[in-house]
Amino acid sequence: MSRGTKLSLDLGTSWNDGWSMEEEKISKAIAIVEPSAHKLVFQKEKRKGKVVTLVGPFSLSDEDAQKNLSILKKALACGGAYKEGWMEFQGEIAPKVREQLVKLRFTFKH
């Protein structure tokens, strides 16, 4: 591009044909599924030198997920959080988490 020429912003659409940035900000709706229809997986990560067990993806409402998380944290005597459809638990406790989730009627991928 040489000096003195203007940058053309025409990309095949006009600003007056109903297009707007607001349409792109459509939130992703999570389909809420009953516990027996879930297919959960385990992942293990290290964060700040500590092991964290991840379980998910959950398709629950935030209220149900927080309720289930608090039940699991009390049963497992560990800390945890619910972020972006995944439950995080402190420590390497996958077998214990699996046992508690089966009691809550969740299913897993093999």
Number of C-alpha atoms within 10 A of each C-alpha: 6 5 5 6 7 8 7 6 8 8 6 5 10 10 8 7 7 8 11 10 7 7 9 8 8 8 7 6 6 11 10 13 12 12 17 12 13 19 15 19 17 18 12 16 14 11 9 7 7 10 15 20 19 26 22 19 15 24 19 18 14 14 9 12 19 15 11 16 19 16 14 21 16 10 12 14 10 12 14 18 15 19 12 9 16 18 21 21 24 17 17 17 16 18 10 12 20 18 11 16 18 13 10 14 12 18 17 16 8 6
